[in-house]
């Protein structure tokens, strides 16, 4: 009888537990970010680099709709032009270049060092033949804090070059060495963009937002300094690279490295905090856009968690996809995030 009673109890708990989960499950679903918006001084310069070096294509171009101007909290008199670029055959990881027709523009991360917090540091793109890309982009005026470097990162061996392109755009070009890269059928020169980095003042505060409020799941966590001292992709002095610990967390709504957010905290390296500059129409990596199912539920959830809704819910035109409802928020270190739900 005791065994039978125990089995009945377990069955009853199993029957009730999914109902409890369903009651507590959020009424919204966030996807990995689908595009990054860059505020640039010239659409032509950066477009040519992505097209001619990376073999990307133009997916949409033309004036920015007034709905997007309003969503960025800019005056109705501000005009802008845009170009949407993507790796042919892919459905995410796009780059939307926007040129605002206004003289009131500063740089979001002016002459910034990698360890200075605020806004978005870079986006990540996979490359083939790093040496050829390095030579061609250097010829076009791209710079960096160092040359391409091979190193181990978690379970991966990569070659990476964190570049500085026009308007201070930082693009981390990554060549996978080990294990062999699989599942990227449209990858020829530049892959789709798949990850974006933010330098944070305090990892716990940043995780409180991305993990605890937005529900992002961990893809990778790494903690430590360089061993031995020497060259590093972040531009730290050789000796300091061994002393300055880095906390690195990569998260995504489903715990994958596809439209993911990478957070880095430098422990023992201080600098400026540039969060206040990470707003439109300033030049640089302006925002990440995340597709959502259940936008109103997400907005209510964010408000209940004490997160300020900077704009919305409201309608915005996103060529070539069409109209979408969206809200905008800012992460604890200033990164501008846009959550959108396409209209039927």
C-alpha positions as CSV (number, residue, x, y, z in Angstrom):
1,X,0.0,0.0,0.0
2,X,2.8,2.4,0.8
3,X,4.4,1.9,-2.6
4,X,1.0,2.3,-4.4
5,X,0.3,5.5,-2.4
6,X,3.8,6.9,-3.3
7,X,3.2,6.2,-6.9
8,X,-0.2,8.0,-6.8
9,X,1.4,11.0,-5.1
10,X,4.1,11.2,-7.7
11,X,1.5,11.0,-10.5
12,X,-0.6,13.7,-8.9
13,X,2.4,16.0,-8.6
14,X,3.4,15.3,-12.2
15,X,-0.1,16.1,-13.3
16,X,-0.2,19.4,-11.3
17,X,3.3,20.6,-12.0
18,X,2.9,21.4,-15.8
19,X,-0.2,23.3,-15.0
20,X,1.8,25.5,-12.6
21,X,4.5,26.0,-15.2
22,X,1.9,27.0,-17.8
23,X,0.4,29.5,-15.4
24,X,3.8,31.1,-14.7
25,X,5.1,31.0,-18.3
26,X,5.5,34.5,-19.8
27,X,2.9,35.6,-22.3
28,X,5.6,36.8,-24.7
29,X,8.5,35.3,-26.6
30,X,11.7,37.2,-27.5
31,X,13.9,36.0,-30.4
32,X,17.6,36.7,-30.9
33,X,18.3,40.2,-32.4
34,X,17.6,40.3,-36.1
35,X,19.4,43.4,-37.0
36,X,21.8,46.1,-35.7
37,X,21.2,49.7,-36.6
38,X,24.3,51.8,-37.3
39,X,24.3,55.6,-37.4
40,X,26.8,56.7,-40.1
41,X,28.0,59.8,-41.7
42,X,28.1,58.2,-45.2
43,X,25.9,55.4,-46.4
44,X,28.1,54.7,-49.4
45,X,31.4,54.1,-47.7
46,X,30.3,51.4,-45.3
47,X,27.9,49.9,-47.8
48,X,30.8,49.4,-50.3
49,X,32.9,47.7,-47.7
50,X,30.2,45.2,-46.8
51,X,29.3,44.6,-50.5
52,X,32.8,44.5,-52.0
53,X,34.7,42.8,-49.2
54,X,32.0,40.8,-47.5
55,X,29.8,39.9,-50.6
56,X,26.7,41.2,-48.8
57,X,23.7,42.6,-50.7
58,X,21.4,45.6,-50.4
59,X,18.0,44.4,-49.2
60,X,16.2,47.8,-48.9
61,X,17.1,51.4,-49.2
62,X,15.5,54.8,-49.2
63,X,14.2,57.5,-46.8
64,X,13.5,56.6,-43.2
65,X,9.8,56.7,-42.4
66,X,8.7,59.4,-40.0
67,X,7.5,56.6,-37.7
68,X,11.1,55.6,-37.1
69,X,12.1,59.2,-36.5
70,X,9.5,59.4,-33.8
71,X,10.5,56.1,-32.3
72,X,14.0,57.5,-31.8
73,X,12.5,60.5,-30.0
74,X,13.8,62.9,-32.6
75,X,12.1,66.1,-33.9
76,X,9.7,65.7,-36.7
77,X,11.9,67.9,-38.8
78,X,14.8,65.4,-38.8
79,X,15.2,63.4,-42.0
80,X,17.2,60.3,-42.6
81,X,18.2,57.8,-45.3
82,X,18.8,54.1,-44.8
83,X,20.4,51.0,-46.4
84,X,19.6,47.5,-45.1
85,X,22.5,45.1,-45.8
86,X,22.5,41.3,-45.4
87,X,24.4,38.1,-46.2
88,X,22.5,36.6,-49.2
89,X,20.3,33.7,-48.3
90,X,20.0,34.5,-44.6
91,X,17.0,35.7,-42.7
92,X,18.7,37.4,-39.8
93,X,21.9,39.2,-38.7
94,X,21.3,42.3,-40.9
95,X,23.0,45.7,-40.7
96,X,20.8,48.7,-41.2
97,X,22.8,51.9,-41.9
98,X,21.1,55.2,-41.2
99,X,22.4,58.6,-42.1
100,X,20.6,61.4,-40.2
101,X,20.3,64.8,-41.9
102,X,21.3,66.8,-38.9
103,X,24.5,68.5,-37.7
104,X,23.8,67.7,-34.1
105,X,25.7,64.4,-33.9
106,X,28.5,63.3,-31.6
107,X,30.2,60.0,-31.5
108,X,28.7,57.3,-29.2
109,X,32.1,55.9,-28.3
110,X,34.6,58.7,-29.2
111,X,38.2,57.4,-29.3
112,X,37.1,54.7,-26.9
113,X,39.3,52.0,-25.4
114,X,37.8,48.5,-25.3
115,X,37.4,48.5,-21.5
116,X,35.4,51.8,-21.4
117,X,31.7,51.1,-20.7
118,X,28.6,52.3,-22.4
119,X,26.5,51.6,-25.5
120,X,27.4,48.8,-27.9
121,X,31.1,47.9,-28.4
122,X,30.9,45.8,-31.5
123,X,29.1,43.2,-33.6
124,X,30.6,39.8,-34.5
125,X,30.9,38.5,-38.1
126,X,32.6,35.3,-39.2
127,X,35.1,35.5,-42.0
128,X,37.0,33.2,-44.2
129,X,40.7,33.9,-45.1
130,X,41.3,36.4,-42.3
131,X,44.6,37.5,-43.8
132,X,43.0,38.6,-47.1
133,X,40.2,40.5,-45.3
134,X,42.8,42.1,-43.0
135,X,44.8,43.4,-46.0
136,X,41.8,44.7,-47.9
137,X,40.1,46.4,-45.0
138,X,43.4,48.1,-43.9
139,X,43.7,49.3,-47.5
140,X,40.3,50.9,-47.2
141,X,41.2,52.7,-44.0
142,X,40.0,50.4,-41.3
143,X,42.2,50.3,-38.2
144,X,42.3,48.3,-34.9
145,X,44.1,48.1,-31.6
146,X,46.2,45.2,-32.9
147,X,46.6,42.6,-35.6
148,X,44.5,39.4,-36.0
149,X,45.2,37.1,-33.1
150,X,44.6,33.4,-32.5
151,X,43.5,32.3,-29.0
152,X,41.3,29.9,-27.1
153,X,37.9,31.1,-25.9
154,X,35.9,28.6,-23.9
155,X,35.7,25.4,-26.1
156,X,36.8,27.3,-29.3
157,X,40.0,28.2,-31.0
158,X,39.6,31.3,-33.1
159,X,41.4,34.1,-34.9
160,X,39.9,37.4,-34.2
161,X,40.5,41.0,-35.3
162,X,38.4,43.7,-33.6
163,X,38.3,46.4,-36.3
164,X,37.6,50.1,-36.2
165,X,35.8,51.2,-39.3
166,X,34.2,54.5,-40.4
167,X,32.5,56.5,-37.6
168,X,34.2,54.4,-35.0
169,X,32.2,51.3,-36.0
170,X,33.7,48.3,-34.3
171,X,33.3,44.9,-36.0
172,X,34.9,41.8,-34.6
173,X,35.9,39.6,-37.5
174,X,36.2,36.0,-36.3
175,X,37.7,33.0,-38.1
176,X,36.9,29.6,-36.5
177,X,39.9,27.3,-36.3
178,X,38.6,24.6,-34.0
179,X,36.2,22.8,-33.9
180,X,35.2,22.9,-37.6
181,X,32.4,25.3,-38.2
182,X,29.1,23.7,-39.3
183,X,25.7,24.9,-40.2
184,X,26.5,28.1,-42.1
185,X,25.5,27.2,-45.8
186,X,25.4,30.9,-47.0
187,X,28.8,31.8,-45.5
188,X,31.3,32.9,-48.3
189,X,33.3,36.0,-47.2
190,X,31.4,37.7,-44.3
191,X,28.8,35.6,-42.5
192,X,25.6,37.1,-41.1
193,X,26.2,39.0,-37.9
194,X,25.5,36.7,-35.0
195,X,26.6,38.3,-31.7
196,X,27.1,41.8,-30.3
197,X,29.2,43.0,-27.3
198,X,28.6,45.5,-24.6
199,X,31.2,46.5,-22.0
200,X,29.4,46.8,-18.6
201,X,30.4,48.5,-15.3
202,X,29.0,45.7,-13.2
203,X,28.2,42.2,-14.4
204,X,25.6,41.4,-11.7
205,X,23.6,44.5,-12.6
206,X,23.7,43.7,-16.3
207,X,22.7,40.1,-15.7
208,X,19.8,41.3,-13.5
209,X,18.5,42.9,-16.7
210,X,19.3,40.4,-19.5
211,X,19.0,37.2,-17.5
212,X,16.5,37.9,-14.7
213,X,14.2,40.4,-16.4
214,X,14.4,39.5,-20.1
215,X,14.9,35.8,-19.4
216,X,18.0,35.3,-21.5
217,X,19.7,32.0,-21.0
218,X,23.5,31.5,-20.8
219,X,25.3,30.3,-23.8
220,X,28.9,30.8,-22.4
221,X,30.6,32.2,-19.4
222,X,34.3,32.8,-19.1
223,X,36.3,34.4,-16.4
224,X,40.0,35.1,-16.2
225,X,43.0,37.1,-17.4
226,X,45.4,36.4,-20.3
227,X,48.1,33.7,-19.8
228,X,50.9,34.5,-20.4
229,X,51.1,38.3,-20.8
230,X,51.3,39.5,-24.3
231,X,49.3,40.5,-27.3
232,X,45.5,40.5,-27.0
233,X,42.6,41.5,-29.2
234,X,41.3,44.0,-26.7
235,X,44.3,46.3,-26.8
236,X,45.4,45.9,-23.2
237,X,49.0,46.6,-22.3
238,X,50.9,43.2,-22.3
239,X,51.5,43.2,-18.6
240,X,48.0,44.4,-17.7
241,X,46.5,41.7,-19.9
242,X,47.7,39.1,-17.3
243,X,46.5,41.2,-14.3
244,X,43.1,42.5,-15.6
245,X,40.5,39.8,-15.2
246,X,37.6,39.7,-17.7
247,X,34.2,38.4,-17.0
248,X,32.5,37.4,-20.2
249,X,28.8,36.2,-20.4
250,X,27.0,35.4,-23.7
251,X,23.2,35.1,-23.5
252,X,20.3,34.6,-25.8
253,X,16.5,34.0,-25.2
254,X,17.1,30.4,-26.1
255,X,20.7,30.0,-25.0
256,X,22.3,29.9,-28.5
257,X,24.9,32.0,-30.2
258,X,22.6,33.5,-32.9
259,X,21.5,37.1,-32.3
260,X,23.1,36.8,-28.8
261,X,24.4,39.5,-26.5
262,X,27.9,39.4,-25.0
263,X,28.6,41.2,-21.8
264,X,32.2,42.0,-20.7
265,X,33.3,43.4,-17.4
266,X,36.9,44.4,-16.9
267,X,38.0,43.9,-13.3
268,X,40.8,46.3,-12.5
269,X,40.8,48.5,-15.7
270,X,38.8,51.7,-15.4
271,X,38.0,54.4,-17.9
272,X,35.2,56.6,-19.1
273,X,31.5,55.6,-19.0
274,X,30.0,56.6,-22.3
275,X,26.4,55.5,-21.8
276,X,24.9,59.0,-22.1
277,X,26.3,59.3,-25.6
278,X,24.6,56.1,-26.8
279,X,21.5,57.8,-28.2
280,X,20.3,58.8,-31.7
281,X,21.3,60.6,-33.8
282,X,24.9,60.1,-32.5
283,X,27.3,58.2,-34.7
284,X,28.1,54.5,-34.0
285,X,26.3,51.3,-33.2
286,X,22.9,52.6,-32.4
287,X,20.6,49.7,-31.4
288,X,19.8,46.0,-31.6
289,X,16.3,45.0,-32.8
290,X,14.7,41.9,-31.3
291,X,11.6,40.2,-32.8
292,X,8.9,39.5,-30.2
293,X,5.6,37.6,-30.0
294,X,3.3,39.2,-27.5
295,X,4.7,42.8,-27.4
296,X,2.0,44.1,-25.0
297,X,2.8,41.4,-22.5
298,X,6.5,42.2,-22.8
299,X,5.8,45.9,-22.2
300,X,3.7,45.1,-19.1
301,X,6.4,42.7,-17.8
302,X,9.2,45.3,-18.3
303,X,7.1,48.0,-16.6
304,X,6.3,45.7,-13.6
305,X,10.1,45.0,-13.3
306,X,10.8,48.7,-13.1
307,X,12.4,49.0,-16.6
308,X,11.6,52.4,-18.2
309,X,10.0,52.2,-21.6
310,X,11.8,54.9,-23.6
311,X,9.2,54.9,-26.4
312,X,6.1,53.0,-27.4
313,X,4.2,50.9,-27.9
314,X,3.9,52.4,-31.3
315,X,3.9,51.7,-35.0
316,X,7.1,51.7,-37.0
317,X,7.9,51.0,-40.7
318,X,10.7,48.5,-41.1
319,X,11.5,48.0,-44.8
320,X,11.3,45.5,-46.4
321,X,9.3,43.7,-43.7
322,X,6.5,46.2,-43.3
323,X,4.8,47.8,-40.3
324,X,5.6,46.6,-36.8
325,X,4.6,47.6,-33.3
326,X,7.6,48.3,-31.1
327,X,8.9,49.5,-27.8
328,X,12.4,50.8,-27.0
329,X,14.3,50.4,-23.7
330,X,17.9,51.0,-22.7
331,X,20.1,48.4,-20.9
332,X,21.8,49.4,-17.7
333,X,24.9,50.5,-19.5
334,X,23.1,52.5,-22.1
335,X,22.6,50.1,-25.1
336,X,19.5,51.0,-26.9
337,X,17.2,47.9,-27.5
338,X,14.2,47.8,-29.8
339,X,11.6,45.0,-29.5
340,X,9.2,44.7,-32.4
341,X,6.2,42.6,-33.5
342,X,5.3,42.6,-37.2
343,X,1.8,43.4,-38.1
344,X,-0.3,40.7,-39.9
